[in-house]
Amino acid sequence: MPQRQGESVLSGPFSIDELVALARRESFLLQAAQAQALAARAGVVTARAYPNPELELLAGSFRPRAAGGTSGSGSALAISQRIENPRLRDARSAVAGAAVQSAEINVSVVENNLVALIKERFFETLRREEERDVSREELALTEQIRERIAVRTRTGEGARFDLIRADNEVAIASKNLELALGRVAEARALLKQLVSPRLADNFTLAGDFYRSTPQADYAALRDAVLSSNPELRRALAETARAERGVEVERQSVLPSLALRLMQDTEPDMRSTRAGVAVNVPLWDRRRGPIDEARANVIRNRSEAEQKRFALAQDFEAVWRRYQAALTAVQALEGGIIRQARQVVDIAEAAFRFGERGILEYLDARRQFRLVRADLIQARFDLYAAKTELERLAARDIKGE
């Protein structure tokens, strides 16, 4: 999203709550949903409006065809007012009111999904920054190893092959750092796209990837999914709207009335007439629209029940994903990382004293990198699963 002239650029550092608050004020997605709700409220005014009267004015000239007739100009004025069935108007207003409720719930749907996506991309950015820091650290250590091997090669203590291998490791570490920097820029761009165009391209985040382990309450979240999820509430609101639509079609069958008042002015006379026009539902009993409205009710009820079932299944699947990520994090932080670090330290000491070659040391470092990458991935999976659980339970909707 382009930066508009005159807008201040925000560089941070931003916490996750600050980004969410900024998105609630400036997100175009949320503004579009709110505008749709305003349009639905305007529909209530339209549904309650009375029909306008119709005015018809005709003018012409009269020429007698027989002798003695009067010639001149004349005119005809007609006013008609349609009298609407009060029950039809009430039913139409009820449909418009249900549309407002659905549109307002849709704002909650958009807000809930937006906040969850911002959180996920926030943790994705932290993950990419952590990978960048690891890559920088790895490059610095690899360069130190390369310099140490270069010294040993120049003094004749080391083989030329070890230096070639070390140069290759430096090139790989440099390439990994470049890739990590690109992923950080991409993650920031995706996060900025959700929040606000006023964010600087290199904005920073205030978050610690290892600060805590996200905890979740199974029973509380599951109950909230079936009672507070806005997508389910929207489906139920659409069902109520469809049910009111059936009443609109039923009331449309009743005859409609129109009061008419006419005045004809001729060269030698003026006549005034009043009457009632009745639309008699003789041939069209609106069976098609009524059956269609009933079918819409059945469809919306089925979709609401399917949404309820799908949400329950989604919650169970995400909960299992959360438990798996939590187990992985606890296992990695509970000993695997420490053991991998000890292996690296032992291999480094053995290499320094000439007891082991460069291959054993590099292999130990490679295994340590893989374990650290597993921890970063497991922590991100844990944050992402917790975010999805909160999205399903609608924990981040304002006012919930």
HELIX and SHEET records of a PDB file:
HELIX    1   1 ILE A   16  GLU A   26  1                                  11    
HELIX    2   2 PHE A   28  ARG A   48  1                                  21    
HELIX    3   3 PRO A   86  ARG A  154  1                                  69    
HELIX    4   4 ARG A  160  VAL A  195  1                                  36    
HELIX    5   5 TYR A  218  SER A  228  1                                  11    
HELIX    6   6 PRO A  230  GLN A  251  1                                  22    
HELIX    7   7 ARG A  287  ALA A  331  1                                  45    
HELIX    8   8 LEU A  332  ILE A  336  3                                   5    
HELIX    9   9 ILE A  337  ARG A  352  1                                  16    
HELIX   10  10 ILE A  358  LEU A  392  1                                  35    
SHEET    1   A 4 GLU A  54  PHE A  62  0                                        
SHEET    2   A 4 GLY A  72  ILE A  83 -1                                        
SHEET    3   A 4 SER A 256  GLU A 266 -1                                        
SHEET    4   A 4 MET A 269  ASN A 279 -1                                        
END                                                                             
